Amino acid sequence: MTQDPARLRLGRIRCLRETIKSLETGSPLPTALCFVPKQIEYITTGKGTALAIHTGPSAESKKLGEVKNDTPIKVLGHGLDSWNDQGQWIQLADESLAKFLGNKGGGVSKNEGWMLAKDNAVAVDAGPYLTPIVKKSLPGLPTTGSDVAASKWEDAVEHAYSVRIGGAAQAAIDLQQCCDEKAVEQLRAVPDNWTLEHDEELAKFVTNSKTKENNLAIMLDSMTGDLSEYVSTISASSENDEAQTLVDRYADSDSYWESDGSTGKHWLRLVIKPGILIRRLSLILDEEDGSYVPQDVDVAVGNSVESLTVSKKVMLDSHVDEMILLENCPTSYRYVEIRIKRCFSDGGDCRIRGVKLSPAPAAIAGLNQDIFGNADFANFPKLDRNIPKEQLYHRALVLKRAIQLFDSVIGLIMPTWTHSLQSFGSFSSIRQLLVLSNFRSALLSMFLSSTTSSRVGKIHVIHLNRRLAREHSHDPTADTTCSNSLFNQMFEALKPQNCGSNLDYRWSSRQEQWWECVFSNEGMIDQGGGFRETLSELGEELCPSASDVPLPLKLFCRTPNQLHDTSNLYRDTYIPAPGCNQYQHFTWVGQLMGACLRSREHLILSLPPFIWKQLNGEPVSWEDFATVDTAQVKMLESLVELSEEGFEERFSGLLTFSVALSDGTSVPLVPNGADTAVTYAQRLEYASLVKKTRLEENKKQIDALKKGLLMTVPKSVLDLVSWQELEQFVCGDPELPVDSMKKTAHYDEGLSETSAIVKHLWAALENFSNEERSRFLRFVTGRRRLPAPLWICPGRWDGGTVDALPESATCSSTLFLPNYSNAKIAAEKIRYAAYHCVAIDTDTSPYDDFGEDQ
């Protein structure tokens, strides 16, 4: 990428900006991005395997004939290939069909005649059956030198958007002359009523259908894994037995390989298992190893020891936790040899803490069309429509192209560290699509490791009195300064003047303990357990899990949704208190959040999406505010739509130009607003002022939280992750084991744990993912995490009715469970209700009791 001419790189950025605009507005995508050549010429391997021709892209379809493959043969195919579970399929052009089938192909329609180009059942080392012939087909465009013809979509983008004589008009003519116009229009087409939110959900569906390589839990966890999945053996220039520990235990900071030999002659050799394509290979290092840390490394690759050739040279200017050796290898290698040429300070021997290998997903070369065949879109409601599966496949294909384009220029638009500059700019709207990126995890790791501070030499010791903290939690009114809270005890203890240094909280993920706790009148010796307990107790003080206990601190307040029980949305959440001006405390919480993102620790803060989005820099709307105060959102919706007669009947004399904030404080919207009545003609002005005031009610507090977060984490990291991912990195992925849910369950009206319908319920939940259980819990109780009481009653349908949808009353956390024929049907019905039956009911007056039965 760094050797590409500047005009080509700028061309990609121009196309990306136009693509993003099309995604935002729901308009057809750029022609160049959707480019499909009319034809591509392939050549067979000539390895003797006969190549079958089928009526469709499937080995189970009718076989029309075979092509002998004793010698290389040229094959002409259509420009748009098809990938499925079996591999890559090429649709043969009429010329090739006539050539291979002769008279036998006389009755073949133009839609028939497919040949398997790459077989997923065959090891990568065996190579494809068909290989594209590099050919220059776009006027004035140089051959790329890759294994794909120069007429691929990437080249079309560069041709159309790079500055050149003739301009855009000539480029459009060039593309039209060599493209498959029908295929291009198929890719450009936008499904009816399609929005960017649909694209975001489609991207998540595609990602969830791929390997766990994209799982967020491992994306940033650079210190866990098992090389034995991908590496057959590992050998070393010396101390071979020690090198074996790298295969199974490279996450163990006490385990390492240390060479013993001549300077510049140290090496590790990996034997990669067949079919593994390396997405990223790196060394795990520790700067405390000093002169043992490798600085200059050569990486040699090949399919035999004798054929090893140096593929990349890596040199570090400063210490890092992870040295990236290889990324996105275009082909598989049997052997990879890591040659340590020099260490820091000219050290003689080297020390390596671990070797990390991330394989490329199996479908990285092409989108698997089979995932749309019998897809269950129950978890993706926006896709659960009568959209042709082929159209969804084409849309997903161009989304992948758009993110590939993003990957190709990401290094030009993402600075490593910035506190306030808009490093992402107009690209931020596609943040939710970045789950499709192949380079994002490597960038996240690089941004974090390059901004990591030195490991703490001596752990700071802080003295805490948990008895006083518990007494304060039971009766916060006894000490309005909250000085006895665990939060304030820790905040004071970790101030620079008290702990002896200015903590930056940018510790390595290998830093297993940030401070050591000495608990007054307790016999605990803190070797990590006490430290982790303080994080758990901090989260509980900030956002108590129980809704009926007093708040120990003034930083966060319960959302109106939690207080008023007027919604089944996010009823367990808190927001920064609008009236709290303890900005230093908010900044410290932000620093702790950033430290958690960098590590394996978690600070559980139950915040609604409205807050997480702002912390992450994503735009928020009035619709998002429903996760804070659904009643207010519904009231304004009702107010705006009312007739004058309806307004007089419901609101006359009741509304003034004032509004209550989330902490209960009433503020005027205009001068003397509390004494100024709202008329029907002023209702839209009133609604606008309420929205503005409520959306900004805790802006200063959120800014202080974000300030702390950005002091700890580069803005580039926040730019690359979604708000959902930020929440998961900070708070963890809360598990909802069925056994724990059973402990909170109560049975009514003759039901018990041994009842048949109850057994079907638990069996169904056993097969749910954690996210699905969270959705179920939200459907019944309005809460996403335990503890939450769960009352289970028989369904309210007629006794003879079976297999109906369940109902719930979130105000009483009650599930009305119908009779089900079996656990499978129970799972289908409950899952559907959990994902689809949580809409806000706007049919009632905002001043009436809101019905919560779902």
C-alpha positions in Angstrom: 0.0 0.0 0.0 2.8 2.4 0.9 4.3 2.0 -2.6 1.0 2.8 -4.4 1.0 6.1 -6.3 -0.6 8.9 -4.3 -3.3 9.5 -7.0 -4.4 5.9 -6.6 -4.7 6.2 -2.8 -6.6 9.4 -3.1 -8.9 7.8 -5.7 -9.8 5.1 -3.2 -10.6 7.7 -0.6 -12.8 9.6 -3.0 -14.7 6.4 -3.8 -15.0 5.6 -0.2 -16.5 9.0 0.7 -19.0 8.6 -2.2 -19.9 5.1 -1.0 -20.5 6.3 2.5 -22.8 9.0 1.2 -24.8 6.5 -0.8 -25.1 4.2 2.3 -26.3 7.2 4.4 -28.9 8.3 1.9 -30.0 4.9 0.7 -29.1 5.6 -2.9 -27.4 3.3 -5.5 -23.8 2.6 -4.8 -21.0 3.9 -7.0 -20.7 2.0 -10.3 -16.9 1.4 -9.9 -17.4 -0.2 -6.5 -20.0 -2.6 -8.0 -17.9 -3.2 -11.1 -18.1 -6.7 -12.7 -16.1 -7.5 -15.8 -18.0 -9.0 -18.7 -15.7 -12.0 -18.8 -12.6 -13.4 -17.0 -10.2 -15.8 -18.6 -9.0 -18.7 -16.4 -6.5 -21.4 -16.9 -6.8 -24.9 -15.5 -4.0 -26.5 -13.3 -3.3 -29.3 -15.8 -2.9 -31.7 -12.8 -5.1 -34.5 -14.3 -8.3 -34.0 -12.2 -11.3 -33.9 -14.5 -13.4 -30.8 -14.1 -17.2 -31.3 -14.0 -19.7 -28.8 -15.6 -23.0 -28.5 -13.6 -26.2 -26.8 -14.3 -25.8 -24.7 -11.2 -23.2 -23.7 -8.6 -23.5 -27.0 -6.7 -22.1 -30.4 -7.0 -25.6 -31.8 -6.4 -26.9 -30.1 -9.5 -27.2 -31.9 -12.8 -23.8 -32.8 -14.4 -23.6 -31.8 -18.0 -20.2 -33.1 -18.8 -16.4 -33.1 -17.8 -13.3 -31.3 -19.0 -10.1 -33.3 -19.1 -7.3 -31.5 -17.2 -4.2 -33.3 -18.3 -2.7 -30.1 -19.7 -3.5 -26.5 -18.9 -6.7 -25.3 -20.6 -8.1 -21.8 -21.0 -11.7 -21.3 -19.7 -13.8 -18.2 -20.2 -16.2 -17.3 -17.4 -18.6 -14.6 -16.4 -17.3 -11.8 -14.2 -19.4 -12.5 -11.1 -18.4 -15.7 -9.4 -20.3 -17.5 -6.6 -19.0 -18.8 -3.3 -20.7 -21.4 -1.2 -19.9 -24.2 1.3 -18.3 -26.2 -1.5 -16.0 -23.4 -2.8 -15.8 -20.9 -5.6 -17.9 -21.5 -8.7 -17.4 -19.9 -12.1 -20.3 -19.5 -14.6 -19.0 -20.5 -18.0 -19.4 -18.1 -20.9 -21.3 -19.3 -24.0 -18.0 -19.7 -25.9 -16.6 -22.1 -23.3 -19.9 -24.0 -23.0 -19.8 -24.6 -26.8 -16.2 -25.5 -26.7 -16.5 -28.1 -23.9 -19.9 -29.5 -24.4 -20.3 -29.3 -28.2 -23.6 -30.6 -29.4 -24.3 -31.9 -25.9 -24.7 -28.3 -24.8 -27.2 -27.3 -27.4 -30.1 -27.3 -25.0 -28.2 -25.5 -22.2 -29.6 -22.2 -21.2 -27.5 -19.1 -20.7 -27.9 -19.5 -16.9 -26.4 -23.0 -16.9 -22.9 -24.2 -17.0 -20.9 -23.9 -13.8 -17.4 -25.1 -12.9 -15.8 -25.4 -9.4 -12.7 -23.2 -9.4 -11.6 -23.6 -5.8 -12.7 -26.6 -3.7 -13.0 -26.0 0.1 -12.5 -29.7 0.7 -9.0 -29.6 -0.8 -6.1 -28.3 1.2 -5.0 -24.8 0.3 -1.5 -26.1 -0.7 -3.1 -28.1 -3.5 -4.1 -24.8 -5.2 -7.2 -23.9 -7.1 -8.5 -25.8 -10.2 -8.9 -22.6 -12.1 -6.6 -19.5 -11.9 -7.5 -16.1 -13.4 -5.1 -14.9 -16.1 -3.7 -11.5 -15.4 -4.8 -9.3 -18.2 -5.0 -5.5 -18.8 -8.5 -4.7 -19.9 -9.1 -1.2 -18.6 -7.6 1.5 -20.9 -4.6 3.2 -19.4 -4.6 1.1 -16.3 -1.4 -0.8 -15.4 -1.5 -4.5 -14.5 -1.6 -4.9 -10.7 0.6 -8.0 -10.7 -1.8 -9.8 -8.4 -3.4 -13.2 -9.1 -6.6 -11.5 -10.2 -7.1 -9.8 -13.6 -6.6 -6.1 -13.7 -10.2 -5.7 -14.5 -11.4 -6.4 -11.0 -13.4 -3.9 -9.0 -10.4 -2.5 -7.1 -8.8 -1.5 -10.4 -12.1 0.0 -11.6 -12.2 2.2 -8.5 -8.7 3.5 -9.1 -9.5 4.1 -12.8 -12.7 6.0 -12.1 -11.5 8.1 -9.2 -7.8 8.8 -9.8 -6.9 12.1 -11.3 -6.1 11.6 -15.0 -6.4 13.2 -18.4 -10.0 12.8 -19.7 -11.6 13.0 -16.3 -14.6 11.2 -14.9 -16.6 11.2 -18.1 -14.0 9.2 -20.0 -13.6 6.9 -17.0 -17.3 6.1 -17.1 -17.2 5.3 -20.8 -14.2 3.0 -20.2 -16.0 1.1 -17.4 -19.2 0.8 -19.4 -17.3 -0.8 -22.3 -15.8 -3.6 -20.3 -18.4 -4.3 -17.5 -21.3 -6.7 -17.2 -24.0 -4.0 -17.0 -26.7 -6.4 -15.7 -24.5 -7.7 -12.9 -23.4 -4.2 -12.0 -27.0 -3.0 -11.6 -27.8 -6.0 -9.4 -25.0 -5.0 -7.0 -26.0 -1.3 -7.1 -29.7 -1.9 -6.5 -31.0 -0.9 -3.1 -33.8 -3.0 -1.5 -37.1 -1.2 -1.0 -37.2 1.0 2.2 -33.6 0.1 2.9 -31.6 2.3 5.3 -28.1 2.3 6.8 -29.5 0.5 9.9 -30.4 -2.4 7.6 -26.8 -2.5 6.3 -25.5 -2.5 9.9 -27.7 -5.5 10.8 -26.7 -7.3 7.6 -23.0 -6.8 8.5 -23.6 -8.3 11.9 -25.5 -11.2 10.4 -22.6 -11.9 8.0 -20.1 -11.6 10.8 -22.0 -13.9 13.1 -22.2 -16.5 10.3 -18.4 -16.5 9.9 -15.8 -18.1 12.3 -15.2 -16.9 15.8 -12.1 -15.1 14.6 -14.2 -12.0 14.6 -15.5 -12.5 18.1 -15.1 -9.4 20.2 -14.0 -11.4 23.2 -10.7 -12.4 21.4 -10.3 -9.3 19.2 -8.3 -7.4 21.7 -7.1 -10.3 23.8 -3.6 -10.4 22.5 -2.4 -12.7 25.3 -4.7 -15.8 25.0 -5.0 -18.6 22.5 -3.5 -22.0 21.6 -0.9 -22.2 18.8 -1.5 -26.0 18.6 -4.7 -25.4 16.6 -2.6 -23.9 13.7 1.0 -25.1 14.3 2.1 -28.8 14.0 5.5 -28.3 15.6 7.8 -25.6 16.7 11.6 -25.9 16.9 14.3 -23.5 17.9 18.0 -22.8 17.4 18.6 -23.7 21.1 16.6 -24.7 24.2 14.1 -26.6 22.1 12.2 -27.9 25.1 11.5 -24.3 26.3 10.3 -23.4 22.9 7.5 -26.0 23.2 5.9 -24.0 26.0 5.1 -21.3 23.4 2.7 -23.7 21.7 0.3 -24.1 24.6 1.0 -21.4 27.2 2.1 -18.2 25.6 -0.5 -16.4 27.6 1.4 -17.2 30.8 3.7 -14.3 31.6 6.0 -16.6 33.6 6.6 -18.8 30.6 9.1 -17.9 27.8 11.7 -19.1 25.5 15.3 -17.8 26.0 17.9 -18.5 23.4 21.4 -19.7 24.2 23.9 -19.2 21.4 25.7 -16.8 19.2 24.4 -13.3 18.6 22.3 -13.0 15.4 21.9 -16.8 15.1 18.7 -17.3 17.1 15.6 -18.6 15.4 12.2 -20.2 15.9 10.7 -22.3 13.2 6.9 -23.0 12.9 5.5 -25.8 10.9 2.0 -24.6 9.9 -0.8 -27.0 9.5 -2.2 -27.5 6.0 -4.9 -25.1 4.9 -4.1 -22.4 7.4 -3.8 -18.9 5.9 -2.1 -16.4 8.2 -4.0 -13.3 8.9 -1.5 -12.1 11.5 1.6 -13.6 13.2 3.3 -11.8 16.0 5.8 -12.1 18.9 4.7 -11.4 22.5 7.4 -9.4 24.3 8.0 -7.8 27.7 10.0 -4.6 27.9 11.2 -5.6 31.4 13.3 -8.2 29.7 15.6 -5.3 28.6 18.5 -6.3 26.4 16.8 -9.7 25.8 14.0 -8.1 23.8 14.3 -8.6 20.0 14.7 -5.4 18.0 15.6 -6.6 14.5 13.9 -9.7 13.0 13.8 -11.4 9.6 10.8 -13.5 8.7 11.4 -16.3 6.2 8.6 -18.3 4.6 8.4 -21.3 2.2 7.0 -24.8 1.7 10.2 -26.5 2.6 13.2 -25.8 4.8 15.4 -25.6 1.8 13.2 -23.0 0.0 12.8 -20.6 2.9 13.3 -17.0 1.7 13.1 -13.8 3.7 9.6 -12.3 3.2 9.8 -9.4 5.7 12.2 -7.5 7.9 10.9 -6.0 11.1 12.8 -3.4 13.2 11.5 -1.7 16.3 12.5 1.8 17.4 11.1 1.4 20.9 9.7 -1.3 23.1 6.2 -2.8 22.4 4.2 -5.6 23.9 3.6 -7.2 20.5 5.8 -7.3 17.4 3.8 -7.9 14.3 5.7 -10.1 11.8 3.2 -11.0 9.1 -0.2 -9.8 8.1 -2.8 -11.0 5.6 -0.6 -13.5 3.8 -1.8 -14.0 0.2 -1.1 -17.7 0.3 -0.4 -20.5 2.8 3.1 -21.4 3.9 4.2 -24.7 5.3 7.2 -23.2 7.2 7.7 -19.8 8.9 11.1 -19.1 10.4 11.6 -16.2 12.8 15.2 -15.1 12.7 16.3 -12.7 15.5 19.2 -10.7 14.1 19.6 -8.2 17.0 18.3 -7.3 20.4 18.0 -4.0 22.2 21.2 -2.6 23.6 23.0 -5.3 21.5 22.0 -8.0 23.9 23.5 -11.5 23.2 20.5 -13.8 23.8 16.8 -13.1 23.3 13.7 -13.8 25.3 10.2 -14.4 23.7 7.1 -14.6 25.9 4.8 -15.9 23.3 3.9 -16.4 19.6 0.5 -15.5 18.4 -1.0 -16.6 15.2 -4.5 -15.5 14.0 -5.8 -17.4 10.9 -7.8 -15.8 8.2 -11.5 -16.8 8.1 -12.2 -19.6 5.7 -14.6 -17.4 3.7 -12.2 -14.4 3.5 -11.7 -14.9 -0.2 -15.4 -14.8 -1.0 -18.8 -14.3 0.7 -20.5 -17.6 1.3 -23.8 -17.5 -0.4 -25.1 -20.5 1.5 -25.5 -18.5 4.7 -28.5 -16.9 3.2 -30.1 -20.1 2.0 -31.9 -21.3 5.1 -31.0 -18.3 7.3 -32.9 -17.8 10.5 -33.3 -14.0 10.8 -35.0 -14.2 14.2 -32.1 -12.4 15.8 -32.0 -9.8 13.0 -35.5 -8.3 12.8 -34.7 -5.8 10.1 -33.7 -8.6 7.8 -36.8 -10.7 8.6 -38.6 -9.5 5.5 -39.6 -10.9 2.1 -36.3 -9.8 0.6 -35.0 -12.2 -2.0 -32.0 -14.1 -0.6 -30.0 -13.3 -3.7 -30.5 -9.6 -3.2 -29.3 -9.9 0.4 -26.2 -11.7 -0.9 -25.5 -9.0 -3.4 -25.9 -6.3 -0.8 -23.6 -8.1 1.6 -21.1 -8.5 -1.2 -20.8 -4.8 -1.9 -20.7 -4.0 1.8 -17.6 -6.3 2.0 -16.1 -4.4 -0.9 -16.8 -1.1 0.8 -15.0 -2.2 3.9 -12.1 -3.7 1.9 -11.8 -0.2 0.3 -11.8 1.2 3.8 -9.1 -1.3 4.9 -6.9 -0.2 1.9 -6.8 3.4 3.1 -7.2 3.1 6.8 -3.6 3.8 7.5 -4.0 7.2 5.8 -6.9 8.4 7.9 -6.2 7.0 11.4 -3.5 8.7 13.4 -2.2 6.7 16.3 -2.9 9.0 19.2 -5.1 12.1 19.4 -7.1 13.5 22.3 -9.5 15.9 20.5 -9.0 16.0 16.7 -11.6 14.4 14.6 -9.4 11.6 13.3 -12.2 9.7 11.6 -14.2 12.6 10.1 -16.8 11.6 7.6 -16.1 7.9 7.9 -17.6 7.6 11.3 -21.1 6.7 10.1 -19.9 3.3 8.9 -18.5 2.4 12.3 -21.1 -0.4 12.7 -20.0 -2.0 9.4 -16.4 -2.4 10.6 -17.1 -5.8 11.9 -16.4 -6.8 8.3 -12.9 -5.4 8.4 -9.9 -7.7 8.1 -7.4 -5.2 9.5 -9.3 -3.7 12.4 -8.2 -6.0 15.1 -4.5 -5.6 14.1 -4.9 -1.8 14.2 -6.6 -1.9 17.6 -3.8 -3.9 19.0 -1.2 -1.6 17.4 -2.9 1.6 18.7 -3.1 0.2 22.2 0.4 -1.4 22.4 2.0 1.8 21.0 0.4 3.9 23.7 1.0 1.6 26.6 2.9 3.1 29.5 5.7 1.3 31.3 4.7 -1.6 33.6 4.3 -0.4 37.2 7.5 -1.3 39.0 6.1 -1.3 42.5 2.4 -1.8 43.0 0.8 1.0 45.0 -0.7 0.0 48.3 -3.9 1.6 49.3 -5.7 1.3 52.7 -9.5 0.8 52.6 -12.2 0.4 55.2 -15.0 -1.6 53.7 -17.0 -1.6 56.9 -17.3 2.1 56.7 -18.2 1.9 53.0 -21.0 -0.7 53.7 -22.4 1.5 56.5 -22.5 4.4 54.1 -24.2 2.3 51.4 -26.9 1.4 53.9 -27.6 5.0 54.9 -26.0 7.5 52.5 -27.8 10.4 54.3 -25.6 10.0 57.3 -22.6 11.4 55.3 -23.6 13.7 52.5 -20.0 14.1 51.4 -19.8 10.4 50.7 -16.2 10.4 52.1 -16.6 6.9 53.6 -17.7 5.4 50.3 -15.2 3.0 48.7 -15.2 5.2 45.6 -14.0 8.3 47.6 -11.6 6.3 49.7 -9.9 4.9 46.5 -10.0 8.3 44.7 -8.2 10.0 47.5 -5.7 7.1 48.0 -4.7 7.1 44.3 -4.1 10.9 44.1 -0.5 11.6 43.0 0.3 13.3 46.4 -0.9 10.2 48.3 0.4 7.4 46.1 3.7 9.0 45.1 3.1 9.1 41.3 0.7 10.3 38.7 -1.0 7.2 37.3 -1.9 7.3 33.6 -4.0 4.1 33.6 -2.5 3.1 30.3 -1.1 -0.2 31.6 -0.4 -3.2 29.5 -2.9 -6.0 29.4 -0.2 -8.1 31.1 -0.5 -5.8 34.2 -2.6 -8.2 36.3 -3.0 -5.9 39.3 -3.2 -2.1 39.3 -2.9 -1.6 43.0 -2.7 -3.7 46.2 -5.5 -3.3 48.8 -5.0 -3.5 52.6 -8.5 -3.8 54.1 -8.9 -2.5 57.6 -9.7 -5.2 60.2 -9.6 -7.9 57.5 -7.1 -10.6 57.2 -6.9 -10.7 53.4 -3.5 -10.6 51.7 -4.2 -9.0 48.3 -2.6 -11.0 45.5 -5.1 -9.8 42.9 -8.4 -10.9 44.4 -8.8 -7.9 46.6 -8.0 -5.6 43.7 -10.6 -7.2 41.5 -13.2 -7.0 44.4 -12.6 -3.2 44.6 -13.6 -2.9 40.9 -16.7 -5.0 41.4 -17.7 -3.0 44.5 -17.0 0.3 42.7 -19.4 -0.7 39.9 -22.0 -1.6 42.6 -21.6 1.8 44.3 -21.9 3.7 41.0 -24.8 1.6 39.5 -26.4 -0.6 42.2 -27.8 -3.8 40.7 -30.9 -3.6 43.0 -33.5 -1.1 42.2 -34.8 -0.7 45.8 -31.6 0.4 47.6 -30.4 4.0 48.1 -27.7 5.4 45.9 -24.3 5.5 47.8 -22.9 8.2 45.4 -24.2 11.3 43.6 -22.5 10.7 40.3 -25.2 8.6 38.6 -28.9 8.6 39.0 -31.5 6.0 38.0 -33.1 6.6 34.7 -36.8 7.6 34.6 -37.4 4.2 32.9 -36.1 2.5 36.1 -38.0 4.8 38.5 -41.4 4.9 36.9 -41.7 1.4 35.4 -43.2 2.9 32.3 -41.2 0.9 29.8 -39.7 -2.6 29.2 -36.6 -0.9 27.7 -33.4 -0.6 29.8 -35.1 -0.5 33.2 -31.9 -1.4 35.0 -29.8 1.5 33.7 -28.3 4.7 35.2 -27.1 8.0 33.7 -24.7 10.7 34.9 -26.7 12.9 37.3 -27.5 16.2 35.5 -27.0 18.2 38.8 -23.7 16.6 39.8 -20.7 18.9 39.2 -18.0 16.5 40.6 -16.2 16.5 37.2 -12.9 15.2 38.6 -14.7 12.1 39.8 -16.4 11.6 36.4 -13.0 11.9 34.7 -11.5 9.3 37.0 -14.4 6.9 36.2 -13.5 7.5 32.5 -9.9 6.6 33.2 -11.0 3.4 34.9 -13.2 2.5 31.9 -10.2 3.0 29.6 -8.0 0.9 31.8 -10.6 -1.9 31.7 -10.7 -1.6 27.9 -6.9 -2.2 27.8 -7.1 -5.1 30.2 -9.1 -8.1 31.1 -10.7 -6.4 34.1 -14.3 -5.1 34.1 -16.1 -2.2 35.6 -19.8 -3.0 35.3 -21.7 0.2 34.6 -25.3 -0.3 33.6 -25.6 2.6 31.2 -28.1 2.9 28.3 -27.1 3.1 24.7 -27.8 6.9 24.8 -24.7 7.3 27.0 -22.4 4.7 25.4 -23.0 6.3 22.0 -21.9 9.7 23.2 -18.8 8.2 24.9 -17.9 6.6 21.7 -18.6 9.6 19.5 -21.6 8.2 17.7 -24.5 10.5 17.0 -27.6 10.3 19.2 -31.2 11.2 18.4 -34.4 11.7 20.2 -35.3 8.1 19.5 -32.2 7.0 21.4 -33.5 8.9 24.4 -36.3 6.3 24.8 -33.6 4.2 26.5 -33.5 6.8 29.2 -37.1 8.1 29.5 -39.6 6.3 27.4 -42.5 8.2 29.0 -41.1 11.5 27.8 -40.6 10.3 24.3 -44.1 8.9 24.1 -45.6 12.0 25.6 -44.1 14.3 23.0 -45.1 11.9 20.2 -48.7 12.0 21.4 -48.5 15.8 21.9 -47.3 16.6 18.4 -50.0 14.4 16.8 -53.0 15.6 18.8 -55.8 17.7 17.4 -56.6 21.0 19.1 -59.6 19.4 20.7 -57.6 16.5 22.0 -54.9 18.9 23.3 -57.4 20.9 25.2 -59.0 17.8 26.7 -55.7 16.2 27.8 -53.2 19.1 28.4 -55.1 22.3 28.9 -53.7 24.0 32.0 -51.3 21.2 32.7 -48.3 22.0 30.6 -45.9 24.8 31.3 -42.7 25.8 29.6 -40.6 23.7 32.1 -39.4 20.1 32.2 -38.2 17.7 34.8 -34.7 16.3 34.3 -33.7 12.7 35.0 -32.7 13.5 38.5 -36.1 15.1 39.2 -34.9 18.7 39.0 -37.4 21.0 37.2 -35.8 23.6 34.9 -37.5 26.4 32.8 -37.4 26.2 29.1 -38.0 29.9 28.7 -37.8 32.8 31.1 -40.5 32.3 33.8 -41.3 29.1 32.0 -42.8 27.4 35.1 -45.5 30.1 35.1 -46.1 30.1 31.3 -48.7 27.8 30.0 -48.2 26.0 26.7 -51.0 26.6 24.1 -51.9 24.3 21.3 -50.1 26.6 18.8 -47.0 26.5 21.0 -46.9 22.7 21.4 -44.3 22.1 18.6 -42.0 24.8 20.1 -42.5 23.2 23.5 -41.6 19.8 22.1 -38.5 21.1 20.4 -37.3 22.8 23.6 -37.9 19.7 25.7 -35.9 17.6 23.3 -33.0 20.0 23.3 -32.9 20.3 27.1 -33.2 16.6 27.8 -30.7 15.6 25.2 -28.2 17.9 26.7 -29.1 17.5 30.4 -25.9 15.7 31.4 -23.6 16.8 28.5 -20.9 18.3 30.9 -20.8 15.0 32.9 -20.6 12.9 29.8 -17.8 15.2 28.5 -15.9 14.6 31.8 -16.3 10.8 31.5 -15.1 11.0 27.9 -12.2 13.2 28.9 -10.9 10.4 31.2 -11.5 7.8 28.6 -9.5 9.6 26.0 -6.7 10.2 28.6 -6.3 6.4 28.7 -7.4 5.2 25.2 -6.4 6.7 21.8 -9.3 8.2 20.0 -8.4 6.0 17.1 -9.5 3.0 19.1 -12.9 4.6 19.9 -13.3 5.5 16.2 -12.9 1.8 15.2 -15.3 0.2 17.6 -19.1 0.4 18.0 -20.8 1.5 21.2 -21.8 -2.1 21.8 -18.2 -3.2 21.6 -17.1 -0.3 23.9 -19.7 -1.5 26.5 -18.5 -5.0 26.2 -14.8 -4.1 26.5 -15.5 -2.1 29.7 -18.2 -4.1 31.3 -17.5 -7.6 29.9 -20.0 -9.9 28.4 -22.4 -10.7 31.3 -23.2 -14.4 31.3 -26.7 -15.6 32.0 -26.4 -19.3 32.9 -29.7 -21.1 33.1 -28.9 -22.4 36.6 -28.6 -18.9 37.9 -31.9 -17.9 36.2 -33.6 -20.9 37.8 -32.5 -19.6 41.3 -34.4 -16.3 40.7 -37.6 -18.0 39.4 -40.9 -18.3 41.3 -43.8 -20.5 40.1 -47.5 -19.6 40.5 -50.9 -21.2 39.9 -49.9 -24.8 40.3 -46.7 -24.7 38.2 -43.4 -26.1 39.5 -40.0 -26.9 38.1 -41.2 -30.4 37.3 -44.2 -29.2 35.2 -43.9 -30.1 31.5 -44.2 -26.6 30.2 -41.6 -25.4 32.7 -39.2 -28.1 31.5 -39.8 -27.0 27.9 -38.9 -23.4 29.0 -35.6 -24.3 30.6 -34.6 -26.7 27.8 -35.3 -23.9 25.3 -33.1 -21.5 27.3 -30.3 -24.0 27.6 -30.0 -23.8 23.8 -30.1 -20.0 23.7 -27.0 -18.0 23.4 -26.2 -15.5 26.2 -27.5 -12.7 24.0 -30.8 -14.5 23.5 -31.1 -15.1 27.2 -30.5 -11.5 27.8 -33.2 -10.6 25.3 -35.6 -13.1 27.0 -34.8 -11.6 30.4 -35.5 -8.1 29.0 -38.8 -9.3 27.5 -40.0 -10.5 30.9 -38.4 -8.2 33.4 -37.1 -5.2 31.5 -33.6 -6.0 32.8 -30.7 -7.5 30.8 -28.6 -8.9 33.7 -29.1 -10.9 36.8 -30.3 -10.6 39.5 -33.8 -10.1 38.4 -36.9 -11.9 39.8 -38.8 -14.1 37.4 -42.4 -15.1 38.0 -43.7 -17.9 35.8 -47.5 -18.4 35.4 -49.6 -20.5 32.9 -50.5 -18.8 29.7 -53.6 -16.7 29.6 -54.9 -18.5 26.5 -57.7 -21.0 26.4 -56.7 -24.3 28.0 -56.9 -26.1 24.7 -54.5 -23.7 22.8 -51.0 -24.8 22.3 -47.8 -23.4 20.7 -48.8 -19.7 21.1 -46.5 -16.8 21.7 -45.7 -16.1 25.3 -46.8 -12.9 27.0 -45.2 -10.9 29.8 -45.9 -8.2 32.3 -42.7 -6.4 32.9 -44.1 -4.3 35.8 -44.4 -7.6 37.8 -41.6 -9.5 36.0 -44.1 -12.2 35.1 -44.0 -14.6 32.2 -47.3 -16.1 31.0 -46.1 -19.4 29.6 -48.4 -21.2 27.1 -48.5 -25.0 26.6 -45.9 -26.1 24.1 -45.7 -29.4 22.2 -41.9 -29.7 22.7 -38.8 -27.7 23.6 -38.0 -26.9 20.0 -41.3 -25.1 19.4 -41.0 -23.4 22.8 -37.5 -22.0 21.7 -38.9 -20.7 18.4 -41.8 -18.9 20.0 -39.9 -17.5 23.0 -37.0 -16.3 20.8 -39.4 -14.6 18.4 -41.2 -12.8 21.3 -37.8 -11.8 22.8 -36.7 -10.1 19.6 -39.9 -8.8 18.2 -42.3 -8.0 21.1 -40.6 -5.2 22.8 -41.9 -2.2 20.8 -43.1 0.9 22.7 -46.9 1.1 22.9 -47.9 4.6 21.9 -51.7 4.0 21.8 -52.4 5.3 25.3 -52.3 8.7 26.8 -48.9 9.6 28.3 -50.8 10.5 31.5 -52.6 7.1 31.7 -51.0 4.0 33.1 -49.0 2.4 30.4 -49.8 -1.2 29.6 -46.7 -3.4 29.8 -48.0 -6.7 28.7 -46.2 -7.9 25.6 
